Amino acid sequence: MSVNRKPSGISQMRTLLKDASPSVVFLASGVPNVNMFPFKYASITLENDQTLKITPELMATALQYGPTPGYQPLVQQLKEMVHRLHKPPRWTTSDVIVTVGCQDGMSKAFEMLLDPGDYVVVEEPCYSDALVILSAVKPTYLKVDVDERGMRPQALRDVLQQTREKDATKIPKVNS
């Protein structure tokens, strides 16, 4: 499904105009002039009395739409952390995207990996929200019985012998 998506004209224009003269007013992307915001800075006191200060520069960034992959300083920090802690193979050709949560991430992954009718191996019972998210791509479910340790290996073998799967999703512990 994702392969059929094309960038919007607005997104392409935003990329082209990101370094444009300040005199250029590009209204189509919903990026207002930061000088028009009613906020200059903010100070937030945490439970431990530590103060978090949001500078005018950070405030201007926070009040605008960000890039699709996420807030760039955070994305860069996450990339460095993944490399340092896990040293994944082929990391130089990989990337990180920040999502708003687990279900958003699952939705994006399913849309990239699955086509309508593809087989998906799921636990029986399965996390209900995963099934709701998967329903958008109309997969064929291959249900595998579980016990207290997860999918039963013989049940998984039996299901996989019935058909070939393109992708399998494992949502651990339906009661989590």
C-alpha positions in Angstrom: 0.0 0.0 0.0 2.7 2.5 0.9 4.4 2.1 -2.4 1.4 3.7 -4.0 1.7 6.9 -2.0 3.2 9.9 -3.6 4.4 13.1 -1.8 1.9 15.9 -1.8 2.6 19.0 -3.7 2.5 21.0 -0.5 5.2 18.8 1.1 7.4 19.2 -2.0 7.0 22.9 -2.0 7.8 23.1 1.8 11.1 21.3 1.0 11.9 23.7 -1.8 11.0 26.8 0.2 12.6 25.9 3.6 15.5 28.2 2.8 13.5 30.9 1.0 13.8 34.5 1.8 11.8 35.6 4.9 9.9 37.9 2.6 8.3 34.8 1.0 4.9 34.0 2.6 3.9 30.4 1.8 0.4 30.1 3.1 -0.4 26.6 1.7 1.5 24.6 4.3 0.0 26.1 7.5 3.4 27.4 8.7 2.6 30.8 10.3 5.1 33.5 11.0 6.6 32.7 14.4 6.5 36.4 15.3 2.7 36.1 15.4 2.6 33.5 18.1 1.4 34.8 21.5 4.1 32.8 23.3 7.7 33.9 23.6 9.1 31.4 26.1 7.8 29.0 28.7 9.1 27.6 32.0 7.8 24.4 33.4 8.5 23.1 36.9 8.7 19.4 37.3 7.7 17.2 40.3 11.3 17.2 41.5 11.4 21.0 41.3 13.7 20.9 38.3 12.8 23.7 35.8 12.5 23.0 32.1 12.9 26.2 30.1 11.6 26.4 26.5 13.6 29.1 24.7 12.1 31.3 22.0 13.9 29.2 19.4 12.5 26.0 20.8 9.1 27.5 21.2 9.1 28.6 17.5 10.0 25.1 16.5 7.4 23.4 18.8 4.6 25.5 17.5 5.2 24.6 13.8 4.6 21.4 11.9 7.7 19.3 12.0 9.2 17.0 9.4 7.5 13.7 8.9 10.3 11.5 10.4 10.0 13.5 13.7 11.9 16.3 15.5 15.4 16.1 14.0 17.5 16.5 17.2 15.5 13.7 18.8 15.7 11.5 15.6 19.5 12.1 15.6 19.8 11.2 19.3 17.8 8.0 18.8 19.9 7.0 15.8 23.1 7.5 17.9 21.6 5.6 20.8 20.5 2.6 18.7 23.9 2.4 17.1 25.8 2.7 20.4 23.6 0.2 22.3 22.7 -2.4 19.5 25.2 -1.9 16.7 22.8 -3.3 14.1 24.2 -4.6 10.8 23.7 -2.4 7.8 22.9 0.5 10.1 24.3 3.1 7.6 21.4 2.3 5.2 18.7 2.3 7.9 16.8 5.1 9.4 14.6 6.0 12.4 11.1 7.5 12.4 9.4 8.8 15.5 5.7 7.9 15.8 3.1 9.2 18.2 2.8 5.7 19.8 2.8 2.0 19.4 -0.4 1.7 17.4 0.7 4.5 15.0 3.9 2.6 14.5 2.1 -0.7 13.9 -0.2 1.0 11.4 2.7 2.4 9.5 4.6 -0.9 9.5 1.5 -2.9 8.4 0.8 -0.5 5.5 4.4 -0.8 4.4 4.7 -4.6 4.6 1.3 -5.9 3.7 -1.0 -6.0 0.7 -4.7 -6.8 0.9 -5.2 -10.6 1.3 -1.6 -11.2 2.6 -1.3 -13.8 5.4 -0.6 -12.6 8.9 0.2 -15.0 11.8 -1.6 -13.8 14.9 -1.9 -15.3 18.4 -5.3 -16.6 19.4 -6.4 -14.6 21.3 -4.8 -11.5 19.8 -4.4 -7.9 21.0 -7.7 -6.5 19.7 -6.3 -3.1 18.7 -3.8 -4.9 16.4 -6.7 -6.6 14.7 -8.5 -3.2 14.2 -5.3 -1.7 12.7 -4.7 -4.8 10.5 -8.3 -4.7 9.2 -7.4 -1.7 7.0 -5.2 -4.0 4.8 -7.8 -6.9 4.9 -5.3 -9.7 5.6 -5.9 -13.4 5.9 -5.4 -14.3 9.5 -3.5 -17.5 10.5 -4.4 -18.0 14.1 -2.0 -19.8 16.4 -3.0 -21.1 19.8 -1.0 -19.8 22.8 -0.1 -21.0 26.3 1.5 -19.1 29.2 4.8 -18.8 27.2 3.3 -17.5 24.0 2.7 -19.2 20.7 2.7 -23.0 20.9 5.5 -24.1 18.6 3.6 -27.1 17.2 0.5 -25.0 16.6 2.7 -22.5 14.7 4.3 -25.3 12.7 0.8 -26.7 11.8 -0.5 -23.3 10.7 2.6 -22.5 8.6 2.5 -25.9 6.9 -1.0 -25.0 5.6 0.2 -22.0 3.7 3.1 -19.7 3.0 3.2 -16.4 4.8 4.7 -13.1 3.6 4.8 -11.5 7.0 4.2 -12.5 10.6 3.4 -10.2 13.4 4.0 -11.2 17.0 2.1 -9.2 19.6 3.3 -10.6 22.9 0.9 -11.2 25.8 -2.7 -10.3 24.8 -3.3 -9.2 28.4 -0.5 -6.6 28.5 
